[in-house]
Structures are given as structure tokens and as C-alpha cells.
């Protein structure tokens, strides 16, 4: 599977998680949503790790710091914040505003990975940011605004985790990286869950809907589709992969409206159109680069 195909396959499930998160906030506290989703993820990873003999690598001294950062900044902290934000804002808003990550990606990829953005990438990124600003301007001081602000202050954590993933040894399989991320995210969530338990802010409703959410978020999204993301970012520039994956709000928005989760607002449509246009532009840049590299390899 090529990195670009893996990226768009991951995109399909990424577009669904904000809807699942908004649904789950009615049945679990945000910290429990993340912790139990990590536990469910291991329904997928445990057999894979056992079959491929990957358990020992989880505790290798040279890998441990990177894997811990993956779990902490890739899942534990940002998803707790995102699920908390979904108690205030809508899945579509969360998805669209999450595209501010493109700014964090450009800055951090340049600083830590020495990735220099092309002119077209900057243009596409500008469209993404313009779409985000369009939503924020129309939501200011509304009840959703609290959740909106939490969302835009969170995605830098994802980029920190992706940078640590890019620096892992090249021979590590994507399924190991994704599984290790969930393992250490679960460990990192334990003190966070204890903190909220002591503050009296934990709740868990024992209902079928709770387990449906955990199955989707844990086994499907955190489990089956995360290896595709690492397959993608280890085969292309992080900044470009981020720009493409951040077009997922178009799926979130369409599904939210079709499922009756929320009604469409004109400024959401306009912001989404701008953001998706930018991501598609960058996707075309990636496709041209891959063709050029393939011809160079043949020569």
C-alpha cells in the first residue's frame, strides 16, 4: 500500500471520530473515554503483538522516551482535551477548527525535521487557515466558543507526537508504533483518571451506547486505522500528510448533517470549502512528487 493510499484510508475513519466523540460525551467522562478506548484498542493490538513477537520492543531503553511521548502527546492529553471540548461545541466545528494543526505542522516540521514547505504548500495551508478563521469569526461569544477555543489550542500536541514518530528507527513496523502509542497513552491516562476521580468529575453510564462508542474509538479508530497513519507519515513529509488528513472535516460535516447531529450553517460550509480546497491542493503536490521520485528511481 502506498503512503498516499494509506493516508486517504485513514482519512475515512478520522472523519468519524468527532461524531463518535460527541456521542460518547453523553455516556462517559472525557478522561474515561480516552482511557477505556486505549484498553479497547488492545483487543486489536495484543494478538498482533503476540503473533509478531513485538512485546519486548515496548520496553527497549532507546525507544522508551519516544514511545512515551507518542502516547502522552498523541493520545492521552489531546484527546482528553478534544472530548472535553465536544461537551460545548459540535463535531463539525471541532473537526474544522482542528485544521489549525496545519500551522503547528509547518512551524514544528521546519524546526525539528528541517522540512521546507513549497510555495504551493504554503498556499494550500493559507486556505485551510482561512477556513478555520471564518468559523471562529462567526462563532465568537456563542455557547460553542468555549469548545472552539479549546480545540484550536490543542493540535500542537499531535504534531509533537508525529515528530517523535518520524524520529523512530526506520525498521519499526507501523502497527508497532500505533500499538505502542496506545499502550503508553493508557498508562499516561491512569494518573489523569485518578485526578478526575478525586475531584468527583468522573461518570460512566453502563449502556449499550457506551460500548458501541468504545468499540469504534478503541478497536476501529485507535486500533485498525492508526497503523495506516504511521505508514503514511513515514513515507512522505509530515507537513504534507498533515495538510491532507486535515481535510477530514468534509466527511464529519456531511455525516453530522445526514445523521441529524447538527444542522448546517452557511459559514461552516464556506469554511469547510476553503479548508478542503487547500488540502486537495497539497495532495496534488504530493502526487506529483511521488511520480517524479518514481521516475528518478527508474533512471
Buried (B, 14 or more C-beta within 10 A) or exposed (E): EEBBEBBBBBBEBBBBBBBBBBBBBEBBBBBBBBBBBBBBBBEBBEEBBEEEEBEEBBEEEEBEEBBBBBBBBBBBBBBBBBBBBBBBBBBBBBBBBBBBBBBBBBEBBEEBBEBEBBEEBEBBBBBBBBBBBBBBEBBEEEEBBBBBBBBBEBBBBBBBBBBBBBEBEEEBBBBBBBBBBBBBBBBBBEEBBEEBEEEEEBEEEEEEEBBBBBBBBBBBBBBBBBBBBBBBBBBBBBBBBBBBBBBBBBBBBBBBBEEEBBEEBEBBBBBBBBBBBBBBBBBEBBEEBBEEEEEEEEE
